[in-house]
Every structure is written in structure tokens, then in C-alpha cells.
């Protein structure tokens, strides 16, 4: 399955593909009616491509909050309630854990994030939903900036990160690679005095007790134009993207490892989830057929039966996909997965039916392995997990 990353910024949306470790921009779109029509055609031509959307927008906001220690549905209920309190007007929101506070409270620290202007996404997500594109997730550049930090050893690292794009300056506090604070400043000029802004940010964080006083603090800078900085006794500036475009750095960071949480609502992810189930089921069927049933004269009939069962199973899964609009996302006991297990059982009944042992002809596994319906079902479950 092909993959494509959609990069959404204040200027528009760009489609990128990674070829030979290099990113290639295959198309660019604005939110004009003509470009949205082109975007719809683009999605229609790539129905078998899995997309992920990386957003670099100034409308993202974050809040630090803690909740009582909980698990399962109780924890999710607490998170949902906090999200509704902080960001009631948007569905594009997520929560990331930052660990637990020290005893005796042992409350869980969370960073709640959301894109507060749904109109930034509305035209693009409408086309993705209409075309039933395979969207695997919506991520933000703030979720991957820890991958841009220089590797360090020794003492815990507390850094200030500045990202400047023309007249917009986003300021971040990272502690051991985790994002603890973010804010955006809009200037009237491209020549923002970053040295002054760094001093102001450091003083603000000290007043909020988010950092402690230190002799020297690292200020990491990502900017779209070359800059020079005057080093001071308390602040040391370092440019991270001296030789690479800012957007490509974020794409590299996302490609290294996708974040564990994402912003997309569940209904947008359903086509990609079902496509994954379908591809896994079909791939396992073909793999088991190739391993377990060599084409010999004694089992050609069984192979034909297996292929027929595989075709019937594929048709049933497609039918389930068409009827899935009202179903929740596939879960451990969803109707889609239960039916998939039944198909695996049918396959095992054909592929591993008892056979008479013929001395000198029947193969004996030297490892003593035994594979049946239960083992195949566990393989499918592990693959989907």
C-alpha cells in the first residue's frame, strides 16, 4: 500500500511522498474552489493510498492539567470531561500523558491540545470524508518537535524552542524531550528580536515555576530565514535547520515515529481501519496457503476449495465495509473482527483437516510444531494489534 503525507500550513496543503530517503512534493493546493476540486480528483486517483495529515498551524493550543490516577473507561471519562472543559468548540483535540506526580498524590500529568479553528481543516476533511480516503491520523508539528532535538547525555535537558515563520513566532518549553508549554506571538515585522523574546519567555516561565534558575539555558531555533544571534551568559542559541527546509524537518520527524495520540475524529479513520483489516485477512490467507499447501497432485482439490473460500471471505469483508457506516471503530469484540475470526476458522478447517499418515510420503515437522485454528486466530489478533 502506498503512503502519502499531507502537510497543512497557513499557506495551504501540500502532498509529499518519500522516495529514496528524499521527500518529493507531488502537488500543492489552496482552499480556493478550483484547488479543492483538484484535491478531490487527487484523492479519487489515490484510493489505495494511505494518508496521514501533519498540521503546522498557529491555531493549536495546549493546556497542562492533572487528573486522579485511574485506568480504562474511568480514565477516558476524566480525559473527555477535561477536554470538553478546555476546548468545547472543536472536535480536533487530543491528550498526551507526561507521567505521574510524586507521591502521595500520584496524579497523572497530561497535556491537552486542540486546534481551535475548525475552519482551517473543514474544506480538506470534507473532501477526505466524501472520497472515503484512507486517513490514518491527524498530527501536529508540536507532537514531533522532540525528534528535532540534538541528542544529549548526562543531566536532564531543559530547552527553549523558538520556531519562526515570517511574522509568527511560536515559543515552546521542552523538558527531557517532552513539551510542557507553548504559545504563539504575532509580530508586525519579519525581524523579530529573538534574544529579547527569549529573555521574556525565561522570566515568564520562572514566575510560573515551570523552570528553575540556571547559569546557562539552551535556546533552539527553527526559522525560515538565516539568522545570527548574540550569545549571552544565560542563553545559548543554536539553529537546528541551517541547511534544510522547515517543513522537511517536520516530515522527517513524523516519519521516524508517529505520535501515540492524534487529533482526527473516529469516523474519518474508519475507512483506513477497515482497509487494514481487509489487507491483513487477505495476506494471512495467501501466506498460509503458500506455506501449508504445496501444489501437489494429492491436494489440488483442497487448494481450489481454499481459494474459493478466500474469495468468498474477501467478498464478505467488502460487504461488511459497505455496511460499516453505522458501526463503531473495530475493537476487540467488534462484528467485523468476530466475522474475521470465523473466516480464519473456515480456512483452518480446510487447510489443516486430518489426513491419513502414509509412511515414506507424509511429511513430519522436525520441530514438532502444531498449527490450527486457535493459532491462526492469535496470529490475526497480533497483526491487528
N, C-alpha and C positions, 0 to 999 in steps of 0.2 A: 504494500500500500504506500503510495506517495505521500509526502508530508510537505506542508507549506506553512510559513509563519506570516501572519498579518500584523503589521506594525502600525498602530494608530497613534497619531500625534495631533497637535492643534492645527497642523497644515493639511492633514488628510490621512489616507490609508494607503500603505504600500505592501505589496506581496513579495516575499522573499523565499528563495529556495537555496539550500546548501548543497553545493556541488564541489567535490574535491577539496573539502575544507575551506571553501570560499563562499561567501554569501552573494547571491545574484538577485537584484531587484527585477522581477519579471513584469510588474505592472504597478501603476500608481493611479489613485482615484481621489477625487474631491467629493463633497456632498452635493454637488450640482445634480439636477435631474438627469442630464446626459451621462455623467460619470456613474451615477447609481444604476442606470440601465446597463452600462458596460460592466459594472460589478456583478449584476445579476447574470449576465451572459458568461462572465468569468467563472462564477460558481457552477453554473449549469454544465460547463465544459469539464469541470473537475469534480464530478460526483463521487469518484472513488478516491479522492484526496482527503487526508485528514488534516484539519486546520487547527492551529492554536493562535490566539489573539493576544498580542503584547501591547499594552496601552501605556503611553507616556504622556499623561495629561495633568494639567495643573489643578483639575477639579478633584483630585484624590485627597481625602482627609483621613487622619488616623487619631485614635484616642487610646491611651493606656488605661486599663481597668483591671481589677482583680475580682475573682468570684470564689465562693467557698469550694473547697475540694469536693468534687463529685465525679461521677463516671456515667457512661451510657446515655440514656434518654434524659436523666436528670441534668447532666452537664450540658447537653444540647439545648434543653429548655432554658437554662440560665443564659447561655450564649445568645439564643434567639431573642430573649427579653432585653438583654443589653443592647443588641444591635437595633432593635426597634426603638429603644430609648434614644440612642445617639444618632441614628440615621433612618428616621421613619419614612423619608420621602423617596427612597431608592431601593431597588432590589439587587443592585450590583454591590454586594458587601461580603466581607469575609472576616474571619478571626484567626489569629495565629498565636500559639502558646509561646510564652517566654520563660517557662519553668515555674517553680513554686517559691513562695516566700519562705523565710526561715521559720522554724517552729517558734512558739506554739501554734500560731495561726495556720500556717501551711496553706495559705490561699494560692490559687493558681493565677499567675500574671498573664494577661492577654493583651494583644494589640488588635483593636477593632479598626478595620479600614473599609472605606467605601468610596465609590465615585459618585459625587453629589449632583452631577448634571447628567441625567439620563439622556438628554438630547444629544450629547456627544456620541452616544452609542446607537441611538434609536434607528437611524436610517440603515446602518450596517447590519445590526442584529435583525431588523425586519427582513432584509434580503436573505440573510442566512437561514432564518426560520422558513421563509417562503420556499427557498430552494432545497430545504432539508439537508443543508451542508453538514459534513461530519466535523463538528466543532468539539474539540477535546477539552477546551478550557479557556478562560479569560484571565490573564495575569497582568500585573503591573510592574513597571520598572523598579519600583521600590522593593518589590519582593525578591529581586535578583541582584541588588547592588552589593550584597555581601560577597558575591562571586567576583566582584571587581577589586576587592581589597587586596593589597600586597600581602603575601604570606609572611607571617611573623612567628617567632618562638619566644618563650620566656614569659614575661609579665603580661597580664591581661591588657588587651588593646582597647583604648577608648579614643575614637576618632571623630572629627567633624568632617562631613562630606558636603561639598558645595557642587551643585550641578547648574550651570548657566546655559540657557538657550535664549540668545538675544536679550530681551528685556525682562526675562523671567529667571529668578534665582530661587532654587529650592535648596533648603538647608536641612541637614539630617545629623542625628547623633547615633553612632553605632558603638555598641559595647560588646566586645568579643564576637563581632560579626552580626549581631542582632540589632535590628532597627528599633530604637526606643523613642525617637522624637523626630517630627518632620513639620516643616512649614514652608510656605511659598511667599516670595516678595516680588512685586511687580514694580519695575523702575521706569522712569521716563527716558532712559538712555541705555545704550548697549554697554557703556563703560561703567559698570557697577564697581565701586571700590570694595573689592572682596576683603582686603585687610581690615577695613573698618567694620564690615559686616561680621567678620569672624570674631572680633573683639566684643561686639554687641551680643552675638549669639552665646559666646562663652560666659559673659556676665549674666545673661538671662538663665542659662542652664544652672549656673551656680546658685542663683536666687531661688530656683525651683528645686534645688537639692537633687538634681539629676546627675551631676558630676561633682567630683571633689577637686580641690585646688591642686594644681600640679606645676612643676617647673616649666615643662615644655609639652605642648599638645600638638598632635599631628592634624593638619588640615588638608584633606584630599580634595582635589579639584577635577571636575569634568566640565569642559567648556567647548563651545563650538567655534571659538576663535583663539589663536595663540595669545597667551598672557605671560607676563613676568610679575614676580612677586618679591617683595622685600621681606626677608626673613627677620624674625624678632626673637627675643629671648624666650618668650612664652608660646609662640606659634611658629610651627614649621610647615611650610606649604609644599605640596607635591602634586604635580599634574599627572593624571593617570592615562589620558588619551592623547599623548603628544603626537602619535603617528597613526591614529585610527579614528574613523568617523564615530560619533557618539552613538548613533543607532546600531551600528555593527557591534559595538561593545556590549550593548544590552542583549542583542540576539545571541552572541557567543555565551553570555552568562545564562540565558534561558536554555540554550542547547546543552550546557553542561549538566544541568539538573533542574527539572521543572519543580516549582514550589509544591508543597504538600496541600496547600489550600488555593482556591481560585474563586473568581467572582461570578461566574456565569450561573443563571438560574437553571434549575433541573431540566426544564422542558427543552432548552437549547442543546443539552448534552445527550438527550435520548437517542437521536439517530446514530451518533458515534458509539454509544454503548451497545446498541443492538447490532451495529456492524461488527463490533469486536466479538460479540457472542457468535455471530454467524461465521466469521472467518475462523475463529478458534474451533468451532464444531466441525467445519468442513476440513480444516487442516489436520485435526486429530484423526478424523475418519480416513483420510487418504494416507496418513503416516502409518496408522495401524494396519491398513490394507497392504501397504508396501512391505512392512516388516513381517507380518504374520501369515500372509497368504501368497507365497510364491506361485507363479503361474505354471503349474504342472497339470498333467492330464487328469489327475485324481481330484483336483479342486477347482477346475474351471467353472463348474456349475455353481459352487459356493461363491466364487468371486463375482459371478454375474448377479447372484442374489444380493451380495453385499453392495455392489454398485447401484442396484435398483433401490435398495433400502436407503443408501446415501442420497440418491436423487429425490426420493420421497421425503427424506428428512430435510433436505435443502428447501423443498417446496413448502413444507410445513413451517419452517422457520421464517421464510419470506411472508407467508400468510400471517404469522404472529407479528411480524414487523409492521405490516399494514394495519393491524388491529391494535397497535400499541399506543395509539394517541391518548387513550384514557388510562393507560397503565402507569404506575409509578416507575421510577428507575429500577433496573434489575437489582434485586437484593438477594440475600442468601436463600430465601424461600419464595422467590417470585415465580409466577406462572411460566415465564419464559425459561428460566433455569430448570424448573421441575420437568418441563417438557424435553429440555435438552438431555437431562439425565435418563429419561425414558428412551430417547433415541440411542444413547450410549448403551443402555441395557439391550435394546434390539440388536445393535451391532455385535455386542459380546455374545449374544445367543447364537448368532450365525458364525462369527469368526472363531469362537472357542467351544463349539459344540463337541461333545465327547466323540472320540474316534477309536476304532479298534487298533490295538498295537500289533504291528506286523514286524517280527524280528528281521533285522537286516535292511528294513526300509524306513520305518518310522524314526524320526529324529528325536534324540533325548537331550534336552538342555543341560549342558555341563554345569551350569551354575545352580541348577535346581529351581529356577525361578518359576513362579506360578502367577499368571495374569488372567484376571477375569473381569466381570462387570464392575465389581467394587473398586478394583484397582484403576480401571479406566475412568470411573466417575471421580475418583480422587484426583486423577491427572487433570481432568477438565476443571474441577474446582480450583486446583492450584494455579492453573493457567489463567483463569479469570481473575483470581486474587492478585 
